[in-house]
């Protein structure tokens, strides 16, 4: 830009283009990493579904336990005012 051979806007466009190209490469690397993590999660989900190994059936979760308590109270009429 300092030599004045080309117009100033050409130099500015080349600089901006180089910076954006560099950021595009970085963005693609980040995007590929995120996609790989998501794909690994989906693959793990598929393996868990196909293998049948998941939450144990013997011990209900806390949500299930709370739901059962709420239902038993509503059936007995403890919630009725």
CORWO-V51037 format. One record per backbone hydrogen bond with DSSP energy under -0.5 kcal/mol. CO is the residue of the C=O (numbers start at 1). NH is the residue of the N-H. If there is no record, write none. Layout:
BEGIN
co->CO nh->NH
co->CO nh->NH
END
This chain:
BEGIN
co->7 nh->10
co->7 nh->11
co->8 nh->12
co->9 nh->13
co->10 nh->14
co->11 nh->15
co->12 nh->16
co->13 nh->17
co->14 nh->18
co->15 nh->19
co->16 nh->20
co->17 nh->21
co->18 nh->22
co->19 nh->23
co->20 nh->24
co->21 nh->25
co->22 nh->26
co->23 nh->27
co->24 nh->28
co->25 nh->29
co->26 nh->30
co->27 nh->31
co->28 nh->32
co->29 nh->33
co->30 nh->34
co->31 nh->35
co->32 nh->36
co->33 nh->37
co->34 nh->38
co->35 nh->39
co->36 nh->40
co->37 nh->41
co->38 nh->42
co->39 nh->43
co->40 nh->44
co->41 nh->45
co->42 nh->46
co->43 nh->47
co->44 nh->48
co->45 nh->49
co->46 nh->50
co->47 nh->51
co->48 nh->52
co->52 nh->54
co->58 nh->60
co->61 nh->65
co->62 nh->66
co->63 nh->67
co->64 nh->68
co->65 nh->69
co->66 nh->70
co->67 nh->71
co->68 nh->72
co->69 nh->73
co->70 nh->74
co->71 nh->75
co->72 nh->76
co->73 nh->77
co->73 nh->78
co->73 nh->79
co->77 nh->80
END
